[in-house]
Amino acid sequence: MNAPLQAFPDTAGAPRAFFASSPLECRYGGNSIDGIAVVIERKRVKNISLRVKRDGSAHLSIPARRATLAQGVAFLAAKWEWVKKARARIAAHAGAAEREASAEELARLAALLAELHTAWTTKLDERGVEWKLRRMKTRWGVCNWVKRRISYANMLALAPRECVEYVVVHELTHLRAHNHGPAFKALMDARLPAWRALRRRLKA
């Protein structure tokens, strides 16, 4: 989450109601605000930015030369409701990830993957690509381009069809582009123009 520097008011004008504790108590390094861990850092970045990590901690980056701590804290205060909502989404996603797919759900996923894999390998003229399902907690899929073998995560059984298709295309694209650089993105743009939106939906 980024915003133009000129949009940031001084801390004196920050909506303090977002914090139960005073935002003026914030400092560089680790902070605890309303029971939430907040890390504030000065970095060589252009804009003040805020993100929430998977462990629920909030990380605020402040440009080393173009903004003050007061401006960064004001931005944090203005976005505090967003921080709480992001933490709630992460917690909900973690709970869903912990649920094991049922045998029936896995069977449906296997049938869907067989359909999508066949359709896309034919469309992309990728021959001899094997695939299998396996338990993975942190990745939706893995492509071994040397052996031309793709593994898909069981937890895709809980994802909508269009997101499963995105993962299939993503992994097949790694047969041609082995990392996530410009070549990979160009191929994905050509193959599945809505892939960025599907990726965001899968991560939400």
Secondary structure as GFF3:
##gff-version 3
##sequence-region A 1 204
A	DSSP	three_ten_helix	5	7	.	.	.	ID=ss1
A	DSSP	three_ten_helix	11	13	.	.	.	ID=ss2
A	DSSP	three_ten_helix	16	18	.	.	.	ID=ss3
A	DSSP	three_ten_helix	23	25	.	.	.	ID=ss4
A	DSSP	beta_strand	29	33	.	.	.	ID=ss5
A	DSSP	beta_strand	36	43	.	.	.	ID=ss6
A	DSSP	beta_strand	49	52	.	.	.	ID=ss7
A	DSSP	beta_strand	58	63	.	.	.	ID=ss8
A	DSSP	alpha_helix	69	78	.	.	.	ID=ss9
A	DSSP	alpha_helix	80	98	.	.	.	ID=ss10
A	DSSP	alpha_helix	103	124	.	.	.	ID=ss11
A	DSSP	beta_strand	130	134	.	.	.	ID=ss12
A	DSSP	beta_strand	141	144	.	.	.	ID=ss13
A	DSSP	beta_strand	149	153	.	.	.	ID=ss14
A	DSSP	three_ten_helix	154	158	.	.	.	ID=ss15
A	DSSP	alpha_helix	161	173	.	.	.	ID=ss16
A	DSSP	alpha_helix	182	191	.	.	.	ID=ss17
A	DSSP	alpha_helix	195	203	.	.	.	ID=ss18
###
